[in-house]
Amino acid sequence: MKSLDFILKGIMNPYLGRVADVKKIISSMINHNLINNENEIQNDHIAFRTLRYKNLGIKSLEKIFLYFGYSKRDFFDFENKKLNAFWYSPPNEKYPRVFISELRINELSSTNYEIIQNYLSSVKQDPVEDLDFNNLNDVVGFFQRPLWKLPTYKDYKKLLNESEYAAWVIYNRYYLNHYTMSIHMLNKKNNLEEFNSFLERIGIKLNSSGGKIKESKDGLLRQSSTVSKLIPATFACGIIENIPGSYVEFAERLPLLQFKNLPKSKMTSIHRRDGFEAGNADKIFESTYRSQITRKA
């Protein structure tokens, strides 16, 4: 699976250069002897945001991951946020799961629907169909290429006031929204309470929406995340403003009940809670929301 290794590295590299919290967290983990090097950190999943429109959205972006061996799994409907999502399981457990969401733009106000349509109507056909999957640089480049023109700050602000998700995607496009550290795989501080305390001691601000730890109904999937930092963005009109970028998530997947007494040395991903939880994900989305970014720590 060298091709998938190449693609995932190509997706991660710009993200790592863009999200300062990642380097700070990893270097602090090394300095506090939680890990010896960053290769000990397992990536639980990566996530992308898209807009549902004609040739775009989940049905377009998923083709890349399906081609490289991923399997489509559960559907999620986030009614209040007007979002659909699917997750995709990897060809083997060394690779991260993939989570792709899309905004149902037809449910926005007519004004904001028209704003988005103005940008996306330039995409005349599914851009993934134009990719040569044998050219891995072409595939990696797709995640950094602008698919539509830069928005004006005026349009961005209008979208922001109705859907912070819409505003994030119209500017950031297919930049990686977040990656996720598997906390249960660490040898030390391998539960979220301990790890979150460690993060806050080193000055990392956590998403508090729904509580700092979001827990599935069965109690076996526990998640937390940082709050996105503001990054300078240059809009089409020349205005430069700070807007939310990407963030880091942390996941703790507990053993399924029938395997809870299995020694950790024998435990693999098939013994632990898999998949996602709508209630958790709904609150994780808010890691890029103004209410979290401006909240006092």
N, C-alpha and C positions, 0 to 999 in steps of 0.2 A: 504493500500500500504506500509506496514512496510518493506516488502522485498526490494522495490525500495528505501526507505529511507536508509536502511542498505547499499545497493550497492553504492548509490551516496555519502554517507558519507565515505565509504571505498575508493572510487576513489579520493575524495577531500582531505583526510587527508595527504597522501604523498605529494600532490601538495602544500598544505599549509605549510608544513615543508620545502619545496624546494624553494618556491618563496617568498623571504624576503619582496618584495614590498607589498604583501597582508597584512601582519601584520602591516607594517608601515602605510599603507593607512587607515586601519580600526582603529588603535589606534589614529591616527590623526583626523579621523572623530569624534571619541568619544570626544577627547580633545577639539575639536572646536565646540562641541554641534550640529554636523550635524545629529548624531544618539545617542541614549542612550546605545545601545549594538549592537553587530554584527548581531543578529537575525533579525534586522530591514532591513538588506540588502537582496534584492531578487536577486537570480541567474537567469539571463536572458537566458544564454545558456552555455554549455560546448562544447569543440571541441577536436577532435582527428585527428591525421595524420596517414595515412597508405600507404602501397605500393601495387599497383595492380599486383598481381602475383598468378597464379594458385589457391592455397587454402587460400589466404590472401586478404587483401583489404576490401573495403566497404561491399561486399557481405558476408564476414565472420563476421566482427565486428558488423554489424547492427543487427545480429540475437539476440544478448543479449538484445538490447533495444526494438526490436520488441516483444520479448517474454514477457518483463515486461510492455507492454502496450503502447509503443510509436507507432506512425503512420508515415510511410514514406511520405515525401512531395516532394518539388521541387528539380530538378536536376540542377546542375551548371557545366559549362565547362569553365575552366580557360586556354585558349589556349596557351598563352605565357609561363605559368608556367607548362604546361603539366599535369594539375590536373582535376580530376572529383570530384564532391561533391554532397551530399544530406543533407537535414536537416530533422529532425524528431520532430513531435509535441508530447508533453507529455500527459499522460492519464488525468491529470488535471492541472490547472494553477499554483499549488503550486510547481510543478517540473520544472526544466529548460528544454528548448529546447536542442536538441543534433545536432551537426554539424560534419559530418564525411567526410574527404577528402581523396583522394588517388592519388599517382603519377603514371602516365602511363609510367612505366619504359621502355616499348618497344620503346618509342620515344626518349630515351637517346642515347648517342653515344654507339657503340658496346662495347667499353672498360668498360664504367660504367654500362651498362646492365649486362655484365658478372660479374662484381664485386658484384652487388646486387644479381644476380642469385646464386653466390657462397655461399652467406649467407642464402638466402631464400630456396634453394633447399633441405635443411635439414628438412624443414617442409613438411612432406609427405602427410598430410591430414589436413583438416580444423580444427584448434585447438579448435574452439568454439564448434564443434560437440562432443568433449570429455568432455565438462563441464557438471556437474550435476547442473541444474538450481535450484534444491531444496536445494542445498548446497551453501548458500550465501557466505560463506568464500571462497569457490572454485571460485565463480564468481569474487569476489573482488580480489582474489589473481592473477587471470588471467592478470589484468592490470599492475601488477608489475613483472610478470614472464618473463624472457627472452625467446623469441620464436626462436631466432637464436643466434649464438655465437657473442661475442664482436668483433667489427671491429678493424683492425689495424689502426694506425694513418695514414699510407700511403694511405690506401683505403679511409678512411674518407676524406683526403685532395683532392683526385682525384674527389670524388663525390661533395665535396664542391665547386670545381671550375666550375662545370657544373650546379648543382642543390643544392642550400642550403637546400631546403626541403628534398631532398634525404639524405643528410648528417645528418640532424636533426633526421630523423626517423631511420636511420641505427644504430645510437647510442642510442637515447632516447626511441625507440620502442613505446609502447602504453601508456607511461606516458601522463597524461592530458596536452594538449598543452596550454589551457587557460580556465579560467572561466570568467564570465561577470557580472558586477554589473549593475542592472537596475537603472539608474540615475533618470528616471522620477518617480520612486516610493519613492524617498526621499522627506522629508518635506521641506528641505532647500537645496539650490544650486542644484535644480532638472532640470537644463538644462546643456548641455555639456560645453558651454562657461564658465559658473561660476565654474563648477566642474573641468574642465581642469586647470583653473587659480589657484584653490585651490591646485590641485596636483602639479603644478609647483612651487608653493610657499613652499611646504614641500619637494621639491627636487626630485620629480619624473620626469623622462625623458619620453617624449611621442613620439610615432611613428609619424613622419612628412610626410611620404610617401602619396602623394595625399592630403596633408593638415592634420593638427592635428585632424580635424573633417572630417570624411568621410560621405557624405550624399547621400541618395538614390535619384533617379530621381524624385520621388514624394515629396521629402523633408520630409517624415514622419519617416524615420529610419536614425538615426544619431549615429555614432560610433567613438570611439577613443580607444587607447590602449597604454600601457606602452611599452618600449623597453626591450627585454629580458636581464637579467643579464647574465654574463658569469659565468659558474660553472666549478669546476675542474672535469675532466673526465679521468679515467684510461683506456687506450686502451689495446687491447690484447697483443701488443708488449711490454707493460710495461710503455710506454710513458704516462705522465700525462700532459694534456693541458686543458686550459679553453675554453669551448665551450658554445654556447647559450643554455639556459634552457627554461623554460616556462615563461609566462607573464600574465598580467591582461588586460581585455578589459572592456569597459564601453559603455552601450547602452542607447539611449534615443528613446523611441517609442512614437510618437505623436498620438493624436486621429485621427481616420479616419474622413474625412471631414463631414460626416453626424452626427458625435458625438462630434464635436469640442466645442459645447456649453453645453455639459453634465457636471454637477458638478463633480469635481474630486472625491468626496466621493462616487459617484455612478458608477464611471468608473472602468471597469474590463479589462482583457486582450482582450476580444472579441471586445472591442471598440477601440483598438489601432492597429497601423500598426503591422502586424505579419510577419513572415518569414524573409528572408535575401535578400541581394542585391549583385549581383556579383561584381559590381564596388567597393563597400565598402570592401568586403571580400578579393578581390585581393590585396588591399593595406595593410589590416590587417595581411595577411600572412607574410609581410616583417618585422614584429616586431621581428623576430629572424634572420634577415639578417645583415651581416657585415656592410652594408652601413648605417644602422640605429644605430647599436651598437657603431660604431666608430665615428658617427656624433657628432660634437660639439653641446651641448644643446643650 
